[in-house]
Amino acid sequence: MKFTFISPAAFRENLHERSEPVCSWPPLGMLYLATLLSKEGYEVSLLDQAAKGYSIEETVRWVKKENPDVVGFSTLASSGRTAALTARDVKKEVPEAKIVFGNYYATFNAERVMQKYPWVDIIVQSEGEITTLELAKFLKNGEKLKNLSGITFREKGKIISTPERSLIKDVDALPFPDRELLDVDYHSEVAGAITAPEKFTTVLSSRGCPFRCRFCGCQRFARGVWRARSAKNTVEELRLISSMGYKQFLFVDDSFTLKPKRVIEICRGLRKEKIDMDWTCEGRVDSCSYEMMREMVKAGCKIIYFGIESANQRILDYYNKRITPQQSERAVKTARRAGMNAIIASFIVGAPTETHDEIENTLRFAQKIPIDFPQFNILGVFPGMDIWEELKAKGVLKEEEYWETGAWASEMSPETLPPEEIRLLIEKHFNAFLMRPEYIFSEALRTVKSRFRLGIVVRNLNRLNSIKGNVASVAKLRTKKSYCT
């Protein structure tokens, strides 16, 4: 029995033409599924459609050549419609193959997807490894799908959802993802600039998040449960990827710094094993002691990404972020004092009822704190987010109109500026951030002193026009959390 997995490209107007390859992060979740099936004796193949720049026709030809029994699509908010349209043509060319959707878009829109797209046979909801492995056995043995937990499927014209599956408790028991299943050279990217110029991959050392940020669908997807791999298991994977020639990696954990003791143990394990790689992670501003940051720096952490989100306590409380602007300022200064090479901060503006002055205050705050780069986002809402449910309950969001595309939150609130006006504000403040003489001087000084920074500059010299265009359009992002892998 053969499984073919596809990571679809983000939706665009003409999917029938080749696009510029986007090779930012490998589809790690898909790699976990394929690796687990492979170890159980199933034949697997993978295609990262975005990284290849394939059109629908090229993707279909690739699938037809593979001739699989099951075609699985990993669907995100940005790629769900691409997956649906590609799957339609795959079904025409390989009619006997089962079409299976998984990941965020499919989980939060299961019945709607099945109703709108009759060629989708099965949806695997939430965490997919064990469900997919059991699905393979059910399909192979011809067993009744109603006895399989964690799926939505179609039977005799009816859409049936089975009981929710429990999350995996022992994440150390999962095999390390086989990165050799993909023949793509990846990098990490912020606003069009490559931030990992050498051989790069991603690593997941924990799953889920115990916090309930209202702009994030990850919390509902993982049911508010955080499960960590042991430091030993994590370091073993890092030793493996180092032996494969990888030089840089990113922890894609939603809550990597949640337990500082565990972070320190991982960092000391890296140093003990003499694993010399540059790496990046996200961190909460209320969990960033100097001791932990210093250990991270000594172990090779070069970039930390803080979710600051707002400079207004009212908006932070609305987001249920459970932090303060003062904590954000202290965290950035602590990271700088610990020797962090680069500090990136995420800001989200355009919340319902957020005023013009509050938006301006957040955008100015980015200049007040010693960060290297701000990532400004206009708040977008999607199924799976608490704010989506709030706006739907108020009757200001038409679910049937926006469930696939998402919506700008500010369009649902007359008190907030429209998205285009927010975008112009962001451009103004972004340019002001970059043009400060003290900023230019300090960044230049840090760059000439850093091998890591110099490598980024060299790698991006031929991408200046692309970076400029991406910086100008950075405000068009929904939110980072809406595009979890």
N, C-alpha and C positions, 0 to 999 in steps of 0.2 A: 504494500500500500504506500502511495506516495503523496506527500504534502508539499505544496508550493505556497510560500508566503510572500506577500507583496506589501511594502510600505509605500502607500500612495503619495504622490506629490500634492502640495497645497492646491486648492481649486483655483483655476484661472479661466478666463473667457474662452480661449481656444486650446482645448486639451488634445486636439488632433495635430498639433504642431510640436516639434521638439522644443524644449525649453533649455535655458542655461542650467547646467547641473548645480544642485545645491547639496554640498557634501559636509554640512556643518557637524551633525552628530549621527553616529550609527544608530539604527533602530534596535535598541538594546532589548526591549520587551520581546520583540519578534525573535531575536537571537536566543533568548531563554527558552521559548517554546520549541524552536527548531532543534536546539541542542538536546533538550529532554526527549523529544521524539526520536531523534537519531540514536541516542543511547539505548532506547527501547527497541531498536531494530527497524524503525520506519525510515524510508527514503525521504530526504528533504532537499528543497532548493529554496533560495531566497532572492528577491529582487527589491532593491531600493530604487523605486521609480524616480524620486526626486533627485537622487545622486547621479543617476544615469541620464536624467533629462529626457526620458522616454515619453513619446506621445502615447495615446491610448492604443493606436494601431501597433506600435512597436512592442508595447507591453503585452498585447494579446498574442502577437506572433511568438514572443518569448514563452508565454504560458503554453501555447499550443505545441511548441517544440518540447517542452518539459512533459506534457501529457500527464498531469497529475490526477489523482482521485479526489483530492480536496484542495481548494484554493482559499487560503486565509488572508484577509485584509486587516491590517492594523490601522484603525480609523481614529483620527483626532478631529477636533472641532474644525480645523482648517482643511482637512483632507477627506471628510466624509462623503461629500458629493463627488469628488474625483473617484473614490473607491466605488461608489454606486454606479457611475457611468462606465467605468472600466469593467466592473463585474458583469454588467449587461452584455457587453461585447464578448467577454470571456465565455459567458454562458452560451452564446450563439455558436462559438467555434468549438467549445469543449462541453457539449450539453450534458454529458454524464457526470461531470465533476460537481461536487458539492461546493457551494459558495458559502463561506463562513466569515462573518464580521466579528471583530472584537475591539477592545480598548474603549476610550472615553465616549466618543461619539455614539458608538453602537450601544454601550451600556446604558446611557441616559436617554436614548431615543429608540429603544429596542422595538416596541410595537409600531411606532411611526415608521421606522425604516422598513419593517416587514410589510406594512400596508402600502407604502409608496413604491417599494422596489420588490416586486414578486419574484425576481430571480435570486434574491438572497434567501438561502435555505435555513441557515442557523446563525444565531448570535450567541457568542460566549460572553457572559457578563462578568465585570469586575476582574479580579486576578485570574489569569487564564491558564497557568501551567497544568495544574491537576485536572481541571475541567477538559482541557484540550487532549491530554493524554487519555482520559477515560472516553472522550468522544471518539478518538481513534479506535479504541477497542470496541465501542458500541457499533460503529459503522462497519468495522471489519467483520464482526460477528452477527450483524443484522439484528441487534437488540433494540428494544423500544426506547426511543429518546425520552419519553415521559418519565423514565426511571433515572435520568441523569440530571443531577442538580446543577444549577447555575447557567441554564441556557434558555433561549427563546427560539421556538421553531414552528414550522407550519406543518399541519397534519390534516388532510382531508378538507382543505380550505379554511381551517381554523388556526389562529395564532395562539400558541400555548407557551406559557412561561412556567418553568419548574422552580421549586424552592431555591432560595439563595444558598450558595455554597460557603462554607466556612473559609476564612483566610488561612493561608499557610502559616503555621506557628514557627516551625523550625526552618528558617530561611537558609541556614547553613547547609541543609540537606540538599539544596538545589545544586546542580552541576554548574561550573563556571561556563558562561556563554562562549560558544566556539566562534571567535571572531574571524576565523579563516573561511567561514561560510559566505562572507561578503568580499568581493573583489574591488573595493573602493578605498581610496585614501581620504580619510576624514580630517577635519580641522574644527576648531571652535571659532565662533564668529560673534562679534557684537557690532551692530549698526554697519555691517558691511566690511569691518576690519577683522582680519584673521588674528586671533589671539593665541593660537597654538600652531606655530609654523613648522614644528617637527612631527614625526609620526605620532598620531593622536588617537585616543579612544575614550570611552566613558566607562564608569564603574558605578555600581549601585551597592552601597554598603548597608543601607537600611531601607525599609519600605514604610510608606504611610507618614502620617503627621497627627499628633494629638491635639493640635490647635484647630480652631474653627473659623478661620478667616473667611469672611462672607463673599469675597471676590474669587475664591479658589474652589474648583471642582475636585481637586485631589482629596480633600477631606472626606467628601461623600464616597468617592471611589474606593478609598481604603477604610471607610467606616470609622474614621477617627482613631485608628489603632496604629501605633508605631511598633515595628518589629525590626530589631537590629541583628545583623550578622555579627558574629564574634570578631574581635580584633584579629585573632589568629587566622580565621578563615579569610578575612578581607586581605590581610597581608600576603597570604598564600596566593591569592589571585593576582595581586600586584606583582609578586615575584615572577609569576608565570608570564604576564604581559610584558614585563621588563625583559625577560629572556627571549621574547618574540621580537624585540627591537623597538618597542614603543618607548617614546621619550617623554610624552606628555599625556595627561589624562585629566578628566573632570569627574568629580563625584556628583552624580545627578540626584542625590538624596534630597527630599523635601526638607529634612530636618537633620542634616549631618552633624551640627554642633549641639544637638539637644543634650547629649550626655558628655560633658567635657572629659571625664575620666576615660571614657571609651576612645574619644578622639586622641587623647594623649597616648593611650596604649597603641593605637594604630601608628601614630607618628614615630614613637620609639621603636616599634617593630620595623618600620621602614628603614630607620637608621641602623638598627642592629643587623638587618639583612643586607645593608649597603645597597639598597634600591635607590638609584639615582634618577629620579624623574621629576619634572616640573608638573605641578597640579593646581587645580582650581576647585573651589567649593562654594556653596551658598552658606550663609550663616544668619542666625537671628541676632538682633542687636542686644537682646537681653540675655544672651548666652555666649559671651565672648571675653572671658577672663584673659588677662595679660599672659598668665602661665600657659594657657591653651594656645593662644595665638603665637607665642614664642616657639612652642614645640612644633606647631604647624610650619612656621617659617623655616626652622632648622631641618624639617623633614622634606622640604621642597615645595611647600605651598607658595605660589607666586601671586595668585589673584583670589580675592574673596569678594563675593557678591552679596551685599546686604539688601534685604527687603525693607527699606525705610518707608516707602509708600506715601507718607504725607507729613507735613510740618504742622498740621492742625490736629489738636487732640480730639476735637469733635468728630472729625472724619476718621481718625484712627479708631475711635470708639465705635463709630458706625460700621467700620470694616471688621470690628471685633479682633483687631490685630494684637491687642494686649501688650502694647509698648507705648513709650512716650518719645517725643522729639528729643528730649534730653538724653535718653538712653541711646538714641541713634547717634547723636553728636559724640557721646562718650565712646561708643563702640568704634566709630571711625578713628578717633584719636588713639584709642588703644591699639587698633590694628596698625596704624602708622608707627606708633612707638615701638611695636613689636618687630618692625622691619618688613611688613607686608609690601611686596613689590608694587602691586596695583590694587586699588579699591574701587569697585564699581557699585553704584547704588541704584536701586529701582524705585521709581516714583509713579504713583497712579493718581491721575486727576480726572475730574468729570464724574464724580459720584453724584447720585441723586441729591438734590438740595445744596450741593457744594457751590458756594458763591464765587464771584469773580475774584474778590479779595483773597479768599482761601486758596484758590488755584495759584494766584500770583505769589502768595506766601510760600507755598511748597516749591515753586519754581525758583524763587530767590534763595530758599534754604539750601539748595544744591550748591550755591556759590559760597555759602557761609561755612560749610564743613569741608575738611580737607580730603575730598574724594578725587579720584583721577578721571572718572567718567560717569555721567548720569545717564540712566536709561529712562526716558519719560514715556509713559503709556497713557492712552486715554482708556478709561474703564469700559470694557465691553462685557456683556452678559451672555451666558449660554446655559442650556440645561445642565443641571448638576451643581450650579452655584446657588447659594442662599439668596443672593440679591435677585437672581432670576425669579425665584419662587416668590419673593416679596413683591416685585413689580407685577408678576402675573396675578397675585392675590388682590392687588390694588386695581386690577383691570386696565392698567395703562400699557401692558405688553401683550400683544397678540401672539400667543404661543404658536399657532399654526403658520403664521407668517415668518417667524424668526427662528424656529427650532433648528434649522440647518445652517443658517448664516450668522446667527447671533445678532445682537443689537447694541447700539451705543446707549449706555445708561443715561447719559445726559439728554438724549432725545426723548426720554420718558419722563423728564422732570422740567417744568417750565421755569423753575428757579435757577437752573444751571445753563451755562453757555452751550450753544450748539457745538458739535464736534469740530466743524471747520474753524470756528473762532478759537477754540482751545488749541487746535493745531498751530494757528498763527502765533498764539502766545508762546507755545513751546518753542517754535523756531526762533522767536525773538530772544527768549531766555537761554536757549541752547547756544546761540551765537555769542551772547554776552558772556556765558560761562567760558567759552573757548578763547575769547579775545582778551581776557584779563591779562595784563602784563605779568603780574606775579605768578599767575597760573602757567603761562608760557615758559617763564624762567624756571620755575620749580620742576615742571615736567621735562624740560630739556636737560636739566641737571641730573634728574633721576635716570633719564634714559642713557646718558653717556656713561653712567656708573654701573649700568646693568646689562649683562650679556643677554638676559631674557628679553628685556625691552628692545635692545638693538636688533635682536632676531626678528621681533615683530615688525619693526620699522622696515627692515630689508625685505621681508616677505610681502609687505603691503605697498611697496613703492609703485608697482605696476597696477595697483587697484585704487589709486587716489580718486579718480573720477567716480568709480563705483561707490567708494566710501562716502564721498560728498553727497551723492544722490540718496544713499541710505540714511545719512544723518538728517537730510531735509525731510525725509518721510518717516522718521522714527516715531513720530506722533501717531502714525496710522496703526500702530500695533494695538491689539486689543488689551490683553495683559499677558505677561509672561506665563502665568499659571494656567492660562487657558490653552496652552499648547504643550502640556506635559507629554513626555515620551513614555 
